[in-house]
């Protein structure tokens, strides 16, 4: 019999990252831990994972930041609520060229975006470039794993792209698995889609608040995640409850669980 010790010290940086990501699948701190691991591979300021589906508003699954102020949720809210996703052509190349079960790397700078998009997201939040691993599906949707560099961090170099390409497919697979794991444990899983179908009068912001309530966030937590004031969150909640014909949070849980 022979044996060999495998220790983290003998791993390449890409292996360190993948071991870290896989070990955190399904854990509450997956977004933060994965970003920290990616930060050991290449310089980035923040990241987000969102899904674009034909005929529907985009949905953000994960985000985190290494910067003093996390603006990822605020950027995504502008992207979705401002309708910028409707005119966003930056993922079209991935839709056209990705093979089945494959992915495409895309590098997008502020100058590549149309004026409303560039000003509202890149310039307002000091974002310099986005390096994305994009995986399309057969229905025309895409899952985008986006790494962002901000002003002062410089542009992505060829070496950065090579490092990310080496882990791109396992990274996307781990992200998808994490989303599936969290959804299976989440009382809000599927709730947004059901509410959209059966209560079409609900706005995107009202749905955001309902979804986060179902996930157990406090009003302060919802306000922080959505970049809103607590009073505004409560206003959205009151309007949504009125549309649903309920008055209390336990009625929301009961409604969704029955559905």
N, C-alpha and C positions, 0 to 999 in steps of 0.2 A: 504493500500500500504506500502511496505517496500523497503528500499534502502540500498545499501552497497557501500562504496567507495573502489575502487581498485586502489592502488597506487604502483608505482615501488618498494617501500620499502618492500612490502610484498611478492615480487616475489623471487623465488629461482634463483640462478645464471643461470640455464638452461632456465628459462622463460625470464630472462633479455635478454639473447642472442637471443632467437627466436623472441621476440618482436622487437629487434633492427634490425634483419635481414629482417623480413617481412616488416618493415616500410621503408626499403631502396631498396626494389625490384624495378628495373627499373631506379634507380637514378645513376648518373655518379660516385658517390663515394661509390658504393656498395662494391667493393673489399676491400677498405681501412677500411670502417666501419665494415664490417663483420669480418675482421681480428682483429680489435680492440675488438670486442665483444668476439671473440674466445679467445683472450688474457686474458679476464676476467674469463674465464672458466678453462683454463690450459695454462701453459707456452709454447709459440711457438715463433719462430723467423720470419717465413714467411709462405706463403701458395700459392698454385696455383690450378687452375681447368683446366684440359685438357681432351680431348676426343681422344680415340684410336679407329680407324675404320679399319676393315680388308682391306688390300691392298692399304691403303692410308697413307700419313704422318699424324702424330698426330696434333691436333689443340689445342692451348691454348686459353681459353676463359677469364680467370681472373688470376691475380696474384697481390701480394702486400707483403711488408716486414716491420717489425718493427725494423730492423737493420739499422745502419747508411748507409750502401750501399745495395741496392736492386739488388741481383744477380739472381732473378727468371727468368727474360727474357734470360739472358746469359746461364743459365743452360738448359733451354728448347731449346734454339737454338742449343746447343751441342747435346742434346738428339735427336732432329729431324734431323738436318743437318748432324750430324756425323753418322746417321743410328743406334744409340744405341737402338732405339725403336724396331728395327727388332729382336733383340736378347733378349729383355726384357721379362722375364718369370714371373716377380713379380706379375702380375695381373691374372695369369692363375687360381689360386685357387678361385678367385672371379668369374671367368667365369664358373667354374665347380659347385660352391656350392650355388650361389645366387638364391633365389626363385623369381618368377615373382613379380615385383614392390618392391623387397627387395634390400638389400645392404649388403656388407661384409666389416668388418673392417680388415685392414691389417697393420701390423707393420713391417717395413723394415729398417734394419741397413746397414751401409757401408759394413760390412762383408758378407751380403747376396747377394751383387751384384758382377757380373763378373768383372774381372780386368779393362777392358777399361771403363766401366760404373763407377766403384768405383773411379778410378783415375781422370777421366775427370769431374765428377760432385761432388761426396762426398768429396774427399780429396782436390781438387782444391778450392772448395768453403766452406770449413770448415763445411760441413753438417754432422750431426751425425745420425739422424734417420728421417724416414718418417712415419707418421701415416695417413692412407688413408681410406676414405669412398668411396667404389667402387660400382658402380651400372652398371651391364651389361645390354645389350639389346639383343633382340632375334637374331639379325644379327651377333653377335659375337663381337660387339664393347663394350667399357666401357667408362663411365664418372667417372673420378677420382677426388675427392676433397682431396687434399694433404696438410697436416700440417707438417712443418719441424722444427726440433730442430737442432741447430748448436752447435759447440764446446763451452763448458762452460755452456750450459744449462742443461746438464744431459739427461739421457734417459727417455722415457715415462714410467710412472709407471702404475700399475693396476688401480689406482684411476683415472688417466687421461683417460684411455681407457673406463672406466665406464661412465665418464662424457660425453665423445664424443658419446658413444653409445646411451645415453639418448636423444640426439638431432640429431642423424645421419640422419634418414629418413626425418624429416622436413627440415633439412639443405640442403640436396640434392634436395628436392622438390623446395625450395626457390631459390637455385642456378639455377636449370633448368628453373624456371619461369623467373628469371632475364635475362638469356641468350635469352629466347624467346622474352621478352619485348624489349630488346635492339636490337635484330635482326629485329624486325618489324619496328623500327625507323631508322635503319642503312642503308644508301645507299650502303654499302659494303656487306650487307646480301646476300648471294648466289653468290656474284660476283666472289669470289675465285674459287668456284666449276665450274661456267660457264667458266671462263677463262681457268681453267685446261682442261676442255673438248674440248673447241674450239681453244685453243692456247697451245697445249701440249708441245711446246718448251720452255715455261716459266719455270724458275727454282723456287724452293721454296723461295729463298731470293727475287727474283724479284716479286713473288706473295705477299710476306710480304709487300714490299714497296708499291705496288699498292693498297693493302687492306688498309693500314694505310693512304695513300693519300686520298682514298675515304672516310675515316672516318674524314678527315679534319685536320690531324696532319701536322705540319710544318716539314721541313727537319731536323731541330734540334730535334724536338720531336720524329721523327722516329728513328734518330740516337741514342737517349737516350734509347728508348724502345727496340731497337734491339741490343744495345751494339756495334754500328758501328760508324765510322767517318762520318761526313756530306758528305765529298767527295765520300766516298764509297756508301752512299745512293744514291747520284746523279748518280753515275755510273750504279747502278742497275736500277734506273729509266730510264736512257737513253737506256739501253739495252732492257728493257721491252717495252718502247715506240716504239723502232725500230721493235721489233717482232710484235707489234700490228698495225704498220703502222700509228702511230699518232705522234704529236709533242708537244702538249700542254695538261695540266691537264684537261681543260674543255672538250677536245675531249675524254679523258678517261671516264669522267662522262657521256657524251652523249652516248658513246659506251655501257656502262653498263646499262644505263637507257633504251636504245633501246632493249637490250637483255632481 
